[in-house]
Amino acid sequence: MKKRLTFRCGKCTRPFSFTKELTDEQELLFTCPFCDAELVLRLEPFRKKKITVLRGEGQPEGTPEWEYAFPEVIEAALRG
């Protein structure tokens, strides 16, 4: 799933945004376009279990689904 996210650099504190493909990886690694600082964002704190309500008999089968709940501006930390 591609999503446009807005980040705040952990070094120069300037906000920037770009479109990023979200996968099952635990971290995003990228560079600030203003100060070229290497940034890291852990996705685990934003990961929420998606609850699907089904009516009927029996238990639904399958793997649990996950979605991400990001704030409007995401604080990215310096890598290292």
Buried (B, 14 or more C-beta within 10 A) or exposed (E): EEEEBEBBBBBEEEEBEEEBEBEEEEEBEBEBEEEEBBBBBEBEEBBEEEEEEEEEEEEEEEEEEEEBEBEEEBEBEEBE
